[in-house]
Amino acid sequence: MPRTPLAADIRHHVGNILGCPTVRKTLAAIGAGLALAGAAVATATTQLATSLAAPVGSVTGRASALDAPAADAGAAAPSRPPSTGTKGTAAARTAGTAKPAGTAKPAGTAKPAKHAARHGAAAETWGAVKMIVARQSSPRATGTPLPARDRLTPVAKSGQQSWIPISRGQYHNAKAIVRQDLRMRMGLRSAVIAVATAMQESKLLNVSYGTSNSLGLFQQQPSSGWGSPAQVMRPTYAAHAFLRALRTYQANDPAWAHQPLWQAAQGVQASAYPTAYAQWESQAAHLVASITPSLV
């Protein structure tokens, strides 16, 4: 039966091992390595404690760049927190090299300035367009303010205004009316009257039906001398026929431009509902204003 080693025997063997020169050198090297590692850990711990005690933003300026609120309205906040991995570290370093937040433009100053500039440019452009149309009208306008016939809405609107969605086809029909008005040199007010009339009669649709034998944009009746069915179904012809009749009305009443819109329209159309034209004045003026710059 084998003998169990006693504590004395174990100590004897350990002493023999420790007494070996090679073992002593190995243990000495291991001790030196552990001492160096301990010093490095102590140094890193000291630096970490120092950085944590420093004020926010004093460490290479990165903390202030990341924590500061976005000062530029165009700079969007990140949609998710930065990753803690390699990508997140790279993003943090990139952010640390950005310009200080104090040098950015205050939020909201750039867009209003651009909006104001665009609004001013649009107003100036429309002013120029009005002058061009007025100088081409007959009789030709001279000086300012422009006469009533060369303004979109020279008198107060009558009654509640209505609006309808405008399709591409309806817009092109309105454009055909405005183009014909400019060719006839009748001014902006006549264009608004004509567009509003077509909105009431057909909603700016070139319809092939109507009361009795009425047809087209202005619901003109061939039997009443407006032209053949084929002619009144052509937007350019229908617009010219209406504007020619409107010019006759204007010649008979020099104060026409100071009248409510419906009165001039009724002077041409002789409708059973004369004041119905008034409800389209605002949208008609808007359409004329949007179309005219592309035609002058």
C-alpha positions as CSV (number, residue, x, y, z in Angstrom):
1,M,0.0,0.0,0.0
2,P,1.6,3.3,-1.1
3,R,2.7,5.7,1.6
4,T,0.9,9.1,1.7
5,P,3.5,12.0,1.5
6,L,3.9,13.9,4.7
7,A,4.1,17.6,5.0
8,A,7.8,17.4,5.7
9,D,8.5,15.5,2.5
10,I,6.5,18.2,0.6
11,R,8.5,21.0,2.1
12,H,11.7,19.1,1.3
13,H,10.8,18.8,-2.4
14,V,9.7,22.5,-2.6
15,G,13.0,23.6,-1.1
16,N,15.0,21.6,-3.6
17,I,13.0,23.2,-6.4
18,L,13.4,26.7,-5.1
19,G,17.1,26.1,-4.6
20,C,17.7,25.5,-8.2
21,P,19.4,28.6,-9.9
22,T,17.3,28.4,-13.0
23,V,14.1,28.4,-11.1
24,R,15.2,31.4,-9.0
25,K,16.0,33.4,-12.2
26,T,12.6,32.6,-13.7
27,L,10.8,33.7,-10.5
28,A,12.8,36.9,-10.4
29,A,11.9,37.7,-14.0
30,I,8.2,37.0,-13.3
31,G,8.4,39.3,-10.3
32,A,9.9,42.2,-12.2
33,G,7.2,41.8,-14.9
34,L,4.5,42.0,-12.4
35,A,6.0,45.1,-10.8
36,L,6.1,46.9,-14.2
37,A,2.5,45.9,-14.9
38,G,1.4,47.2,-11.6
39,A,3.1,50.6,-12.2
40,A,1.4,50.9,-15.6
41,V,-2.0,50.2,-14.1
42,A,-1.4,52.8,-11.4
43,T,-0.4,55.4,-14.0
44,A,-3.5,54.7,-16.1
45,T,-5.7,54.9,-13.0
46,T,-4.2,58.3,-12.1
47,Q,-4.8,59.7,-15.6
48,L,-8.4,58.4,-15.7
49,A,-9.2,60.0,-12.3
50,T,-7.6,63.3,-13.6
51,S,-9.7,63.4,-16.8
52,L,-12.9,62.6,-14.9
53,A,-12.2,65.4,-12.4
54,A,-11.6,67.9,-15.3
55,P,-14.5,70.2,-16.4
56,V,-16.6,69.1,-19.4
57,G,-15.1,70.1,-22.6
58,S,-11.5,70.6,-21.3
59,V,-10.3,67.3,-22.8
60,T,-9.2,68.1,-26.4
61,G,-12.5,70.0,-26.8
62,R,-14.4,66.9,-27.9
63,A,-17.0,66.9,-25.1
64,S,-18.1,70.4,-25.8
65,A,-18.5,69.7,-29.5
66,L,-20.6,66.7,-28.9
67,D,-22.7,68.0,-26.0
68,A,-23.4,71.5,-27.4
69,P,-26.9,71.9,-29.1
70,A,-26.9,72.1,-32.8
71,A,-26.6,75.8,-33.7
72,D,-27.2,75.5,-37.4
73,A,-30.8,74.8,-38.5
74,G,-29.4,72.7,-41.4
75,A,-27.5,70.3,-39.1
76,A,-29.8,67.4,-38.1
77,A,-29.5,65.6,-34.8
78,P,-28.4,61.9,-35.1
79,S,-31.3,59.6,-35.4
80,R,-29.8,57.0,-33.0
81,P,-27.2,57.0,-30.2
82,P,-23.6,56.6,-31.5
83,S,-22.3,53.0,-31.2
84,T,-19.9,52.0,-28.5
85,G,-17.7,50.1,-30.9
86,T,-15.1,51.1,-33.4
87,K,-17.5,53.2,-35.6
88,G,-18.7,55.1,-32.6
89,T,-15.1,55.9,-31.6
90,A,-14.3,57.2,-35.1
91,A,-17.4,59.3,-35.2
92,A,-16.5,60.9,-31.8
93,R,-13.0,61.7,-33.1
94,T,-14.4,63.2,-36.3
95,A,-16.9,65.3,-34.2
96,G,-14.0,66.5,-32.0
97,T,-12.3,68.1,-35.0
98,A,-15.4,70.1,-36.0
99,K,-15.6,73.9,-35.5
100,P,-16.7,75.1,-32.0
101,A,-20.5,75.5,-31.7
102,G,-20.1,79.2,-31.0
103,T,-18.9,79.9,-34.6
104,A,-22.1,78.4,-36.2
105,K,-24.9,80.6,-37.4
106,P,-27.8,81.0,-35.0
107,A,-30.7,78.6,-35.7
108,G,-33.4,80.0,-38.0
109,T,-31.5,83.0,-39.3
110,A,-30.6,81.6,-42.7
111,K,-34.0,80.3,-44.0
112,P,-36.0,83.5,-43.1
113,A,-33.4,85.6,-44.9
114,K,-33.6,83.4,-48.0
115,H,-37.4,83.4,-47.8
116,A,-37.5,87.2,-47.6
117,A,-35.0,87.5,-50.5
118,R,-37.2,85.2,-52.6
119,H,-40.4,87.1,-51.7
120,G,-38.7,90.4,-52.5
121,A,-37.5,89.1,-55.8
122,A,-40.9,87.7,-56.7
123,A,-42.6,91.0,-55.8
124,E,-40.0,92.9,-57.9
125,T,-40.6,90.5,-60.8
126,W,-44.4,90.8,-60.7
127,G,-44.0,94.6,-60.6
128,A,-41.9,94.4,-63.7
129,V,-44.4,92.1,-65.4
130,K,-47.3,94.5,-64.6
131,M,-45.4,97.4,-66.2
132,I,-44.6,95.4,-69.3
133,V,-48.3,94.4,-69.8
134,A,-49.4,98.0,-69.0
135,R,-47.1,99.4,-71.6
136,Q,-48.3,97.0,-74.2
137,S,-52.0,97.6,-73.5
138,S,-54.1,99.9,-75.6
139,P,-54.3,102.7,-74.7
140,R,-50.8,102.5,-73.3
141,A,-50.3,103.2,-69.6
142,T,-47.8,105.9,-68.6
143,G,-46.5,106.5,-65.1
144,T,-47.7,105.1,-61.8
145,P,-50.0,104.2,-60.2
146,L,-51.3,102.0,-63.0
147,P,-54.8,102.6,-64.3
148,A,-57.5,100.2,-63.1
149,R,-57.6,98.3,-66.4
150,D,-54.0,97.2,-65.8
151,R,-54.5,95.9,-62.3
152,L,-55.8,92.5,-61.3
153,T,-58.3,93.6,-58.7
154,P,-58.8,97.4,-58.8
155,V,-62.1,97.3,-56.9
156,A,-63.3,95.4,-53.8
157,K,-64.4,91.8,-54.4
158,S,-68.1,91.0,-54.2
159,G,-69.4,88.3,-51.9
160,Q,-67.9,85.1,-50.7
161,Q,-65.1,83.6,-52.8
162,S,-65.0,80.0,-54.1
163,W,-62.0,77.9,-55.1
164,I,-61.7,74.7,-57.1
165,P,-58.8,72.3,-57.8
166,I,-57.2,73.2,-61.1
167,S,-56.0,70.3,-63.3
168,R,-53.3,70.6,-66.0
169,G,-56.0,70.8,-68.7
170,Q,-57.9,73.6,-66.9
171,Y,-54.7,75.5,-66.4
172,H,-53.9,75.3,-70.1
173,N,-57.4,76.6,-70.9
174,A,-56.9,79.5,-68.6
175,K,-53.5,80.1,-70.2
176,A,-55.2,80.2,-73.7
177,I,-57.5,82.9,-72.4
178,V,-54.7,85.1,-70.9
179,R,-52.6,84.7,-74.0
180,Q,-55.5,85.9,-76.2
181,D,-56.0,88.9,-73.8
182,L,-52.4,89.9,-74.1
183,R,-52.5,89.6,-77.9
184,M,-55.5,91.9,-78.0
185,R,-53.7,94.3,-75.6
186,M,-56.6,94.5,-73.2
187,G,-54.8,94.5,-69.9
188,L,-54.8,92.4,-66.7
189,R,-58.3,93.3,-65.5
190,S,-59.9,92.0,-68.7
191,A,-57.9,88.8,-68.4
192,V,-59.3,88.3,-64.8
193,I,-62.9,89.0,-66.0
194,A,-62.5,86.5,-68.8
195,V,-61.0,83.7,-66.7
196,A,-63.6,84.2,-63.9
197,T,-66.4,84.0,-66.5
198,A,-65.0,80.7,-67.9
199,M,-64.8,79.4,-64.4
200,Q,-68.5,80.1,-63.8
201,E,-69.6,78.9,-67.2
202,S,-67.6,75.6,-67.5
203,K,-65.1,75.4,-64.6
204,L,-62.5,76.0,-67.3
205,L,-63.4,72.7,-69.0
206,N,-63.9,72.7,-72.8
207,V,-67.3,70.9,-72.5
208,S,-69.2,69.8,-75.6
209,Y,-72.6,70.3,-73.9
210,G,-74.7,72.9,-72.1
211,T,-78.0,74.7,-71.9
212,S,-79.8,74.7,-75.2
213,N,-76.9,74.6,-77.7
214,S,-74.2,76.2,-75.5
215,L,-70.7,74.8,-75.9
216,G,-67.1,75.3,-74.8
217,L,-65.3,77.3,-72.1
218,F,-67.8,80.2,-72.2
219,Q,-70.9,78.2,-73.1
220,Q,-71.3,80.2,-76.3
221,Q,-74.3,79.4,-78.5
222,P,-73.7,79.1,-82.2
223,S,-77.3,80.0,-82.8
224,S,-76.7,83.4,-81.2
225,G,-73.8,84.3,-83.6
226,W,-70.8,83.2,-81.5
227,G,-69.5,81.0,-84.3
228,S,-69.8,77.5,-85.5
229,P,-69.9,74.6,-83.0
230,A,-66.4,73.6,-84.1
231,Q,-65.1,77.2,-83.6
232,V,-66.5,77.8,-80.1
233,M,-65.0,74.4,-79.1
234,R,-61.6,75.8,-79.7
235,P,-60.3,77.7,-76.6
236,T,-58.4,80.3,-78.5
237,Y,-61.4,81.2,-80.7
238,A,-63.8,81.1,-77.8
239,A,-61.5,83.4,-75.7
240,H,-61.1,85.8,-78.7
241,A,-64.9,85.9,-79.2
242,F,-65.6,86.7,-75.5
243,L,-62.9,89.4,-75.3
244,R,-64.1,91.0,-78.5
245,A,-67.6,91.3,-77.0
246,L,-66.0,92.5,-73.7
247,R,-64.2,95.2,-75.6
248,T,-67.4,96.4,-77.1
249,Y,-69.0,96.6,-73.6
250,Q,-65.9,98.6,-72.4
251,A,-66.2,101.0,-75.2
252,N,-69.8,101.7,-74.3
253,D,-69.0,102.2,-70.6
254,P,-65.6,103.9,-69.9
255,A,-66.0,103.3,-66.2
256,W,-66.1,99.5,-66.6
257,A,-62.7,98.9,-64.8
258,H,-64.2,100.5,-61.6
259,Q,-67.2,98.2,-61.6
260,P,-67.6,94.9,-59.8
261,L,-66.3,92.0,-61.9
262,W,-69.7,90.4,-62.3
263,Q,-71.1,93.5,-63.9
264,A,-68.7,93.5,-66.8
265,A,-69.0,89.7,-67.2
266,Q,-72.8,90.0,-67.3
267,G,-72.5,92.8,-69.9
268,V,-71.2,90.1,-72.2
269,Q,-73.0,86.9,-71.1
270,A,-76.5,88.1,-70.2
271,S,-76.8,85.3,-67.7
272,A,-79.8,84.4,-65.6
273,Y,-77.5,84.6,-62.5
274,P,-75.4,87.7,-63.1
275,T,-73.7,87.9,-59.7
276,A,-72.5,84.3,-59.8
277,Y,-69.3,85.4,-61.7
278,A,-68.1,87.3,-58.6
279,Q,-67.3,84.2,-56.6
280,W,-64.3,83.3,-58.8
281,E,-62.5,86.7,-58.8
282,S,-59.8,85.7,-56.3
283,Q,-58.9,82.5,-58.0
284,A,-59.1,84.0,-61.4
285,A,-56.7,86.8,-60.3
286,H,-54.3,84.2,-58.9
287,L,-54.3,82.2,-62.1
288,V,-53.7,85.3,-64.3
289,A,-50.8,86.4,-62.0
290,S,-49.2,82.9,-62.2
291,I,-49.7,82.6,-66.0
292,T,-48.8,86.1,-67.2
293,P,-45.0,86.0,-66.5
294,S,-44.6,83.1,-68.8
295,L,-46.2,85.0,-71.7
296,V,-44.5,88.4,-71.6
